[in-house]
Every structure is written in structure tokens, then in C-alpha cells.
Amino acid sequence: MLEAMIHGFILAFGLILPLGVQNVFVFNQGAVQPKFLRTLPVIITAAICDTILISLAVLGVSVVVLEYYWLKTVLLTAGICFLLYMGFVTWRSTPIVKEQKKSVLITTKKQIAFAMSVSLLNPHAILDTIGVIGTSSLKYIGVEKIVFAVVCILVSWAWFISLAIIGRITGKIDRTGRFLAILNKISAIVMWGTAVYIGLTFIK
């Protein structure tokens, strides 16, 4: 059981740590929202989406997705288009400075909708959870498999909460928005790079 806990923690943390559109969105919302409570819809939505993906992966859906070539093709094609588009939007986005916040903050519904889209339409995240976590869970059975899944899910929740808190602290320090502007540019490059990498891997 201890092995399953350690394995789940290291694996989930390693997969969720890299910079990506989902992480950047949670971080940015933490930075621009006037109160931490206003960031909760994003945190909860992103965490629930990850919980669903991890649960489906551990339950064996990964086998189905990876077995059908057409399903994988549709998933990857839609995901690549999404990453290319989000990279473009992120590159052109302007960080919100303190004076602008009140007039341009997005609504709770838009927060939830966007958090769902960056969580469920990101092929990199889906392949990580379904492909890597799902495959890794095959070595466990019974209680150990449950423990493995729960630890992965808890890491996800803890990460998004921490990311929003770090974003809030950064937003208070970075009044000009320069750091967020650089972060957006880096994130856009990562998204485009991920899209190209997935495309090349699929072609091969």
C-alpha cells in the first residue's frame, strides 16, 4: 500500500508540474481576482475535471481509448487545434494590472467554462492521465489501486489550490503585470511546442 501511495504521489506531481494552459489559467486567476474566494470556481472545476480523468483512467477507460485508432485520431486532432488556438490567444493576451481588474474580470460562468475546456480538451493532459496514470494503475489491484487513484487525485487538488495561492501572492507583488506577460509568452510557446510534438509523434 505504501508503494502505491508513493508511486501515485510522484507520478501525479511529475505530470501536473509542467507549465501548461491549465496551470497558467489557474495561476492567472489567482493573480487577477480581488479575493481568493473568487478563484475557487476555477480551482474546483480544474480539480474535478482531473478527478474524473484519473478515475476513468484507473477504471480502465485508457485501454478503450488507446485501442481504437479512430478515437485516438479524433482526440489528438481536436486537441492539437485547441492547443494552437489557445497558444495564439495566450500570446496576444495582456495581463490585467490593478487599475484594470474591475472592468475586465471574467464572470464565474466563463471561469468554469474555460477551466473545463483547458482541462478536458487538452490532449496532453488527457494522454497523461489516461495513458500514463491508467497504464501505471494496472500493476495494482483492490485497495492498492484505490489508494493509488486517491493519492493522484489529492495531489491534483493540492496543486491547484497552491497554484492559485502563488498566483495571488505574485499578483500583489507584480503590480505592473510584466511577470505575467512573460509567463503568457512562455506558456504560448509551450502550447505550440506541445501541439507540434503531439503531431509529429502521431505521424510517426
C-alpha positions in Angstrom: 0.0 0.0 0.0 2.9 2.4 0.8 4.4 1.7 -2.6 1.1 2.6 -4.3 0.9 5.9 -2.3 4.5 6.9 -3.1 4.1 5.9 -6.7 0.8 7.8 -7.1 2.3 11.0 -5.4 5.5 11.1 -7.5 3.7 10.2 -10.8 0.8 12.7 -10.3 3.2 15.5 -9.2 5.5 14.9 -12.1 2.7 15.0 -14.6 0.9 18.1 -13.3 4.0 20.2 -12.6 5.0 21.2 -16.2 3.8 24.6 -17.4 0.6 24.3 -19.5 -2.6 26.1 -20.4 -4.5 24.7 -17.4 -1.8 25.7 -14.9 -1.4 29.1 -16.4 -5.1 29.8 -16.3 -5.4 28.8 -12.6 -2.3 30.9 -11.8 -3.6 33.9 -13.6 -7.0 33.8 -12.0 -5.2 33.7 -8.6 -3.2 36.7 -9.6 -6.1 38.9 -11.0 -9.1 38.1 -8.8 -9.6 40.6 -6.0 -10.4 37.9 -3.4 -9.2 34.3 -3.2 -12.8 33.1 -2.9 -13.3 34.4 -6.5 -10.7 31.9 -7.6 -12.5 28.9 -6.1 -14.7 28.2 -9.2 -11.6 27.7 -11.3 -9.7 25.6 -8.7 -12.7 23.3 -8.1 -13.6 22.9 -11.8 -10.0 22.1 -12.8 -9.6 19.7 -9.9 -12.9 17.9 -10.6 -12.0 17.5 -14.3 -8.7 15.9 -13.3 -10.5 13.7 -10.7 -12.9 12.5 -13.5 -10.0 11.8 -15.9 -7.9 10.0 -13.3 -10.9 7.9 -12.2 -11.7 6.9 -15.7 -8.1 6.1 -16.4 -7.8 3.8 -13.3 -11.2 2.2 -14.2 -9.7 1.0 -17.5 -11.0 3.6 -20.0 -7.4 4.1 -21.1 -7.4 0.7 -22.7 -10.5 1.5 -24.8 -9.2 4.9 -25.9 -5.8 3.7 -26.9 -7.2 0.6 -28.6 -9.4 2.4 -31.2 -7.2 4.3 -33.7 -10.1 6.5 -35.0 -10.9 7.6 -31.5 -7.3 8.5 -30.7 -7.1 10.3 -34.1 -10.1 12.5 -33.3 -8.9 13.2 -29.8 -5.4 14.2 -30.9 -6.6 16.3 -33.9 -9.1 18.3 -31.8 -6.5 18.7 -29.1 -3.8 19.9 -31.4 -6.2 22.5 -32.9 -7.2 23.6 -29.4 -3.5 24.0 -28.3 -2.6 26.0 -31.4 -5.6 28.3 -30.8 -5.0 28.7 -27.1 -1.3 29.5 -27.7 -2.4 32.3 -30.1 -4.9 33.7 -27.5 -2.4 33.4 -24.7 0.4 35.1 -26.7 -1.8 38.1 -27.5 -3.4 38.4 -24.1 -2.5 41.4 -21.9 -2.0 40.9 -18.2 -4.5 42.7 -16.0 -3.0 45.3 -13.8 -4.6 46.6 -10.7 -6.4 49.6 -12.3 -8.0 47.4 -14.9 -9.2 44.5 -12.8 -12.7 45.7 -12.0 -13.7 46.3 -15.7 -12.3 43.2 -17.3 -12.7 40.3 -14.8 -14.5 37.4 -16.3 -17.7 36.0 -14.8 -17.9 32.9 -12.7 -19.7 31.0 -15.6 -16.9 31.9 -18.0 -14.3 30.9 -15.4 -15.9 27.5 -15.1 -16.4 27.0 -18.9 -12.8 28.0 -19.7 -11.4 25.8 -16.9 -13.4 22.9 -18.2 -12.2 23.5 -21.8 -8.5 23.7 -20.8 -8.8 20.6 -18.7 -10.9 18.3 -20.9 -9.8 19.5 -24.4 -6.1 19.4 -23.7 -4.7 16.2 -25.4 -1.5 16.4 -23.4 -3.4 16.3 -20.1 -5.7 13.5 -21.3 -2.9 11.3 -22.6 -1.0 11.9 -19.3 -4.0 10.8 -17.2 -5.4 8.1 -19.4 -2.2 6.8 -20.9 0.4 7.2 -18.1 -1.7 7.0 -14.9 -4.1 4.5 -16.3 -1.3 2.2 -17.5 0.6 2.6 -14.2 -2.5 1.6 -12.2 -2.7 -1.8 -14.0 0.0 -3.1 -11.6 -2.3 -2.6 -8.6 -5.5 -4.4 -7.6 -8.1 -3.9 -4.9 -7.3 -1.5 -2.1 -3.9 -0.6 -3.5 -5.5 0.6 -6.8 -7.9 2.7 -4.9 -5.1 4.2 -2.8 -3.1 4.9 -5.9 -6.0 6.7 -7.5 -6.9 8.7 -4.4 -3.3 9.9 -3.9 -3.2 11.1 -7.5 -6.4 12.9 -7.1 -5.3 14.6 -3.8 -2.1 15.8 -5.4 -4.2 17.4 -8.2 -6.4 19.2 -5.7 -3.5 20.4 -3.5 -1.6 21.6 -6.6 -4.4 23.7 -8.0 -5.0 25.3 -4.6 -1.3 26.0 -4.1 -1.0 27.4 -7.7 -3.8 29.9 -7.1 -2.3 31.0 -3.8 1.1 31.5 -5.5 -0.6 33.4 -8.3 -2.4 35.7 -5.7 0.9 36.4 -4.0 2.6 37.1 -7.4 -0.3 39.4 -8.4 0.2 41.5 -5.3 3.9 41.8 -5.9 3.8 42.3 -9.6 1.7 45.5 -9.9 2.8 46.2 -13.5 1.9 42.8 -14.9 5.3 42.3 -16.5 5.9 38.9 -15.0 2.5 37.6 -16.1 3.2 39.0 -19.6 6.4 36.9 -19.8 4.7 33.9 -18.3 2.0 34.2 -21.0 4.6 34.3 -23.8 6.4 31.2 -22.3 3.1 29.4 -21.9 2.1 30.1 -25.5 5.4 28.7 -26.8 5.0 25.6 -24.6 1.4 25.1 -26.0 2.7 25.4 -29.6 5.6 23.1 -28.9 3.3 20.5 -27.4 1.0 20.7 -30.4 3.9 20.1 -32.8 5.3 17.3 -30.7 2.0 15.5 -30.5 1.5 16.0 -34.2 5.0 14.6 -35.1 4.6 11.7 -32.7 1.2 10.8 -34.2 2.6 11.0 -37.8 5.4 8.6 -36.9 
